[in-house]
């Protein structure tokens, strides 16, 4: 059943034991984010902060588990939607040989029409209260991390339309608050709303923009979904909730919004106006996205429901709430990928450590050698898959989430000289390691079994750990535990001290037989915990440009996952710091934990990562 309001969803969460109400005052500046980070990393419930110092309660971590994601979408499990899409597609494309077969389609056509958004001429519940003077600072907008440029709206559903054909686009782009009626509009250059912006700029016209918050949680999910250009997100929302979305016209522009959302923030962007410096912002990569220039959003009107709840999220070092939104997308869109592009894909998985665009794993059953590489190349050309840095194909009988078996399977089946391809192209705007802004290298790995075993001269792994540590003082740590379990990988923590250091060191280690019989050799900074494989995956995937930082030495693939600097790497872009809470906020929440009724004490996750901080604030200083 669809939700009639965000409060309706809150009551459902509470009924299922998935909500904690916090009645004491907690500040939207840093404190709510710190509490949420502790709960989200320990599988905690959704949090409803009832006293935010404003007139509105705040809901956060509402999507932060598989159960809550299913409750939000009104399904039993995340694979259900994929199955529904595939069944629907098969019914439409199957042969219709008789009149009876065609008549059977009529109820389905009626059902399809029931998902299409409809517009009504009356005012909506979202317009029950109209602010006399629009002032976004009256909402409990969060400042999440200490070096954020200010408070940010983090779950905005942003509505724009193409000025040439009036096609609607709904997306999610963070909004930094600069004043009571000015925010930034952080739409990336690859997004549809950014394309609309440039079209309005060519026409010399103001661009109407409306932002909604809350309502049925399906609306929030639909805004994040990687839909094709010109596909209305509210059709997807109608399909998911099995009920059409009722739309009403905004009061100060001609855009349409769902009538039952909690807040509507109306306004415009003037594409002829100077851009504004926006950021930094602690982003979903676990690193700050740094200051840059983005359009200004001018607020002309704010309306809301009488019982409005402000929805928010925080992002940062994974796992966070957004991991489950990404998991829903992974499961929902597997069906369309198979139906429209690659029927030879059996399953797909985006580990949370890959922060959506850094790592994609897929399972296939190839009928010819090279088929997996064909799929990899095809996926790189598909929508937001173009951002993927590392893509790995397997045909193993185990689930893709069994990382031990996955690593072992890759070790057994990959030929370093034959099964790896490199490419380059668009990268995510948030990819701080790319050689150029929004453009970088990619790697594809075919770890499927081949029809003919390639002739190799593999030797038993040998790692002379004691001799390495004695003869190479820049090497501070070595994880040599994996080869014993059949995983041909070692991890070295290094303190770089010169240019070309890792390349020269690899040649010395391999030529001198300090290391032999190892397929994968990862370098990371000495401050990293080389025993924590999840954190190593997160750091390394963020810190590599595949074309620059991955190379072969004989039958070993070297991966340089260290921080890149101008001094040692000729890296000329600014490098961001990781995201952690400041000591003052941590101590404040520690001291008032029991007073807030938060249950069993949870230590700040930031304490674990303090040693990874480098000199500087959001951006490191060399």
N, C-alpha and C positions, 0 to 999 in steps of 0.2 A: 504493500500500500504506500502511496506517496505521502510525504509529510506536508501538513498544512502550514507549518512555520518552523523556525529553528527551535522554538520552545517545545513544539511537538516532538522533535528529535531528541531534545534534552530529556524529556519525560521517558522516552523509550530507552535511552542510555541508562537512566536511573533505574528503571524497571529491571534491566538486565545486569545490574550491579556494575555498570561501566562508568559511573560518574562520582566524583568527589566534589562536594560543595565547600568552598572556602569562604566563610562568612566575615572574617576579620579583614581589615584594610590591608591590601598588598599593592605596592606602587607599580604602575605600568612601566616605570623607568627602571629597567634591568631586573627588578625583583621577580616579576611574574615569569620572565624568561628563565631565570635561574631555577626557580621551582619546577617549571615545565621540563627543563633539560634533565633534571634528576628523575622525574617520573617517566619521561619518554624513553630514556635509556634503560629503564628497569621494568618495562612492560606495565607501567602504571595506568590508571584510568584517565578518562577525560576529566578536565578541571573546569569548574564554573566558579570564577572569582566574582562574588556578589557585591563586594565593596571595592571599587576601583578608584574612588575619589571623584567619579563623574556620575552622571545620572543613569549609567548603563552597566549591567553586568557583562563579563567577558568570558567566552567559551573558548577553550584551547585544548589541543591534543584529542580532539573529537574523532579524528580519523586514525588515531595512533595504535591500532592493532588490527589484525585480520578480522576479528569479530566485529569491531566497530566499523570497519570499512564495509563489511557485508550488511550491517544494520543500516548504514548510510544509503546503500544502494538497494536495499530491500531484497536481498538475495540470501541464499543459504551458504553458498561458497563462491569464491572468485572465478571459478571456471564456468559457472552457470551461464553468464552472459555470452561467453564465447560459444558455448553449445547452442544457445538460442539463435545467435547470428548465423551460425553454420546451418542450422535446421531451416531457418527462414530462407536463406540463399538457395538451398537445395530444392525447396518447394517451388520457388519461383523459376528456376532454370530447368527443372525436370520436364520431360516431354508431356504435352497436353494433347492426347490423341483423340479424346472423346469430348462431347459436350458436357458430360458429367464431370470429367476432370476439370474443365474450365469453370463450371459452376462452383466446384469446391473451392475455387480461389476467391469467391466473392466475400466470404466472412473474413478472410485474411486481408483483403483490400480494405474492408471496413475497419479492421483493427489497425492497419497502417495509418489510415486517415486520422484515427483517434490519438496518434502520437504527434501530429503536426501542431505547432503553436497556433493559438488563436488570439486575436486582438479584441478587446472590449472597449467601449467608449467611456465607461464610468471610471472613477478614481479607484485605485487599489488600496489594499490594507497598508501597503508600503507608504501611502501618502496620507495616513491618518493625522500625522503631526508634521507641520511645515515650520522649520526654523525661521523666525522672523528675519534674522540676519545669519546667513550660512557661516558656520564656524566649526571646522573639523576638529579643532583642539578641544571641543566639548566631548569628543569620543575618546575612549581609553586606548588611544593609539600607542603601540609599544615601542620603546627603545629596547632592543634585544641584547646587544653586545656593547662592551665599553667603548669601542672605537667606531661604532656606527655614526654616520653623519648627523643623525637626529632620530626622531620617531618615524616609524614606517608602518603604513597599512600593508599587512602581509597576506591577506586573503581577499583581495579585491577582484571582483568579476567585472572586467572592463569591456564596455560595449562601444563599438564603432561601426561605421558602415562605409562601403566603397562609394565615393562620390559619383562614379560613372554609372554604376548599375544598381546602387542601393543595397547590395548584398551585405548582410550583417556578419560581423565577426565578434566573437566573445572569447576573450583571453584573460590570462592572469599575469599582471605586471605590477611589481611592487611600487609603492608610492611614498616617497619621502615628504613629510609635512614641513613646509617652510613658513607657514603662517596660517591664519584662520581660513583663508580662501585660496591658498596656493600650495600645490604639491608638485613633485616631479612625476614624470610618466616614463617608467623604465622599460620601454618596449625595445627588444633587441632587433638588430637590423634584419634578421631572418624571419621575423614574425609578421603576420598579416596586418596587424594594426600599424606597424611601422611602414608597410607598403601603402596603406590608406593615407598615412601622414604625408608621404611624399607625393601622392596623387593630389591631395588638397593643396600642397605647396605649389605644385605645377599650375593649379587652377587659381592660386592666389586667394583661397577661401579659408575662413575659419573652419576648424574641424570639430563637430559636435562629439562629445564624449560623455557617457554616463557610466557610473560605477555602482554596482550593487554589492551588498554584504548580507549574508545570511539567507534565510528562506530554506527551502528544501535543500539538504546537503548535496543532492544530485546536481544542482546548478553549479556549485563550487567544483565538483569533480569534472563536469562537462567542460568548464573553462580551461582545465588543464589537459584535456584529452588531445592527442596528436591527430586531429582530423584533417582530411584533405582540404585544400583551398575551396572556399565557397560552399562548404557543407555546414549548414546551420547547427550550431551546438545545441540549440533547443529542440531539434529533432532527436538528437542522441538523448537528451534529458527526458523527452517524452517516451522514448523507447525504454529507457532504464526504469522510469517510474510507472510505466504502463498507463500514463495519463498525460494528455496534452498540457503544455504550459500556457497559462493565461497571461497575456501581455497587456500592459497599459502604457499610454503615452506619458512621457516625462512632462514636467510643468514648464521648463524653460528651454527645452530643445525638442526636436521631433523624433528622438530615439524611443524605442520601445523596451520595457523592462518587465520582468515577472511581477505580477501584482502582489505576491505574497512574501516578497523578501523583507528583511528587517530594516535596511537602510538603502536609500538611493542618493548618490552624490552626483549632481548634474553639473555640466560645465562645458568647457571647450578648450581646445589647444589651438593657438595661433601659429601656424607653420612659418609665418614670416617674422616671428618674434625671435630674439636671441635665445639660445639654449641656456639652461641653468646647470651649474655644477652640482651633481647629485652623487651621494655616497660619501664615504665607504659604507658597506653593508656586509654583515656577517652572513655569508651565503650558504646554499645547500651543499657546496663542495667541501665545506669544513674550513674554507679559507675566506678571507675578506674579498669581496669584489671591490675594486678600488674606484676612487673618484673619477667621474667622467661627465660628459655633457649630454643632457637629455632635455626633451621638451618640458615646458611648464604647463600644468593643468590648472586652469582658472575655474574655481567653483562658483556657480551661479545660484545653486539651490541645494538644500539638504532636507530630505523628508525621511520619516521613519514610522514604523508601527508604534502603537501605544505601549506595547510590551517588548520593545526591541531588545535584542541581545547582540552584542558586538562579537563577531567571530574573528579569531586570530590564530596564527601559528608561528612557531619559530623554526628556523633551519640552522644547521651548523654541522659539526662533526657527526657523521652517521653512527648509529641509527637515530633518526628523528621521525616525527609524524609523517613527513613527506615520503618516507620509504614505503608506506602502505598505500599511498596514492599511486606511487610508481608501480607497486606490485599489482594493483588493480588494472592499471594500463597494460602491463605485461600480459596478464591473463585475458583481458577483454579483447585485445587487438591481435592476439595470436591467430584467432579465426580469420579475420580479414586479410592478414598477411598470407595465410595459406590459401585462401579462396582467390585472391586477386593477383598474387605474385609468385609465391614459392610453395606449391603443394607438397614439395619434398621436405619441408620443415616439419618435424614431429613435435618439437617443443622448443621453447625459448625462455631464457632467464637472464635478468639483469641484476647481479648481486648488488646489495645496498652499498658495499664498499666502492663500487664503480660510479656512484652518484649519477645514475641514469645514462650518461653519455660516454663514460670511459670504458665500459666493458659490457659486451653482449656475448652470451653463450647460447649456442643452439644445437639441437640434436637432429640428425638426419640419417637416412639410410641410403648412401650413394650407390648407384648402379654402375658408375664408371669413375675412374680416377680423375680428379679435378672437379668433380661435381660440387664438392663442398666449397671450393674456391670460387666457383661460378656463383653460388648463393651469396657468399661474402661480398663479391663485387656488386651483385644485385641489391643487397641490403644497403650498401653504402650510397646507392642512388635513390633510396626510398625515404622521402620525408625527413623526419628528424633523426633517422638512422644515419644520415650523412655525418653526424657529429661523432659517431662512435670511434674511439681511438683504437681499441683492441677488440677483435672479433674472433671467436674460437668455435670451431665446428667439431663435434664428436658423434660417434655412432654407438656409444657405450650402452649397456643394458641397465645402468644405474640412473637414478634421478640426477638432474643437473645440479640439484642442491646438495648432493653428496660430494663435498669439495675434496675430501681425501681420495675417493675413488676417481674423481675427475682429474686431479693432479697426477695420480698414478697412471691413468689411461693416456693422458697427454704425453707423459714421459715415455711410455711404452711405444707409442705410435707415431710420434713426430720425428721426421728427419729434418734436422736443422738446415740442411742444404736444399731440400726439395719441397718442403711442405709449408713454407712461410713466404708470404708476399707483403710488399710494402706499397703504400699509396699515399696520396696527399690530397687535401681538398678543404672544404669549409670545416671549421671547428666551432665549438660552442663559444660564444662571446665570453663566458666565464672561465675558459681554459687558459689559465695563467702561464702554462708552460709552452704553449704553441709558439713556434718560431716567429710568427707574425700574428697580429691581432686577428682573431677569428679565422685563421688559416694555419693548418699544420699537418703533421704526418700521421699515418694510420698503419696498423699491422693486422694481417689476417693469418690465422694458424689453422691448418687442416690437420686435426688430430684423429681423423677417421682411419680405420684399417684399410689398407690398400689391397688391390687384387693380386699384386705381386709384391712380395716383401723386398724392399730395396736392400741391396747389398751394403752392409755397413760393417765397420770393424770396431764395434762398441767394446769397451773394456770395463772392468769392474771399477766403480767409483773409488777414487783415492783423494783424500783431503788431508794434507799435513798441517793440521791446525796449529800445533805447538810451534812448528818451524815458521809458519806464516806470521803468527803473533810476535815471534822473537825477531824476525828479520824485517818486518814492515810495521814500524811503530805507528804509522798513520791508520792502520787497521785496528780498531778498538774492540770489535765484536765479530764473531762468526757463528751463525746457526748452521750446524752440520747434521742436524737430527733427521732431516727428511730422507736422504738417500737410503737409510736403513729400512725404511718402509716402502721402498720402490719408487720414490719421488725424486727425480734427478734434478734437484735444485738445492743451491746453497745461497745464503743471504749474508752479505758482508756489510758491516757498519764502518764507514770510513770518515776520516777527517781530512777533507781535501786541502792541499796546500800549494797547488800549482796548476797551471794550464795543462790540458791533455793528461791529467793525472790518472784518471781511470783507464783510459786507453793504454797508456804505458804500463800501468800496473797489471792489467789483464794479460798483456803479452808476456810480461815477466813471470806471472804466476803459472800460466799455461805452458810456456816454453820451458820453464824450470821444473815442470812436473810437481809443483806444489799442489796443483789441482789437476785431476785427469778423470775422464769418463763421466763428466757432468754436462748435461745438456743446457741447463739454465743457471745463470749466475747473476744475481741481483745485487746491486750496490745501493745502499741507502745511507743517510747521514748517521754519524755515530751517536747522535742523541736519540735515535729511534730504538724502539724495543724490537730487536730482531727475532725474538721468540714469539711475539704477538703477530700471527700471520694475517689477521683481519686488518689490523692497523697498518701493517706493511703494505698490504694490497691497496688500502685507501691512499696512503701517502705516495706510493710509487706510481699508481695510475694517474694521480693528479699531477705529478712532477715530471712526466715524460712527454716529449714530442717523439713519436715513434721513429720518424725519419732521422732525427738527430741523435736520439739517446739509446737506440737499440741497434746493435751491430753483431756480426758473426766473427768469431775467431775460430777457424777450423770448424769443429762440430759442436761448438758451444755458443749459445746466444747470450750476449751480454746486455743487461738492462740497467741503465744508469738512472736510478730514481732519486738522486740527490737534488737538493736545492741548487738552482742555477743562478750564477752571479756574473756580473761584468768582469770581475777580477779573475775568476778561474775558468769561466765558460764563454766569455765574450757575449753574454746574454744582455741585451740592451733594453729589455722591457722591465718595468717595475715588478717586483716579486712580492706577493701578499703574505702576511702572517697568518698563522692558524687562528681559529676562533676559540677563546676561552674567557670565562668570566673573570672579573677583577676580584682581588682579595677582599676588598671592602664589602662587595655584594655577597660574596660567599659567606663571610663572617656574619653579616646581617641576617641572612636566611638561617644559618646555623643557630644563631642565638634565639630566634623567634619561632623555630620549627614547631615546638610543642604547643605554643600559644595559638598557632594557626590551625591546629587540629589536623595535621597532615599525616598522622599515623606514624609507623615505624620510620626512624631517621634514615635518610638516604644521603650519602656523601656526595659532594659536588663532583660530577664527571670531569670538570675542568682541571681538578688537581692532578689527574693522571697525565694531562697533556702539557702542563706548565713547562716541562723541560724542552719541549719542541719550539717554544717561543724564541724568536730571534730579535736582536735589537731593533727598535722602532715601534711604531704603533700598528696601524692597519697595514702599512707597507714597511718592509724591512729596510734597514739602513746598512749599507756596506761600510 
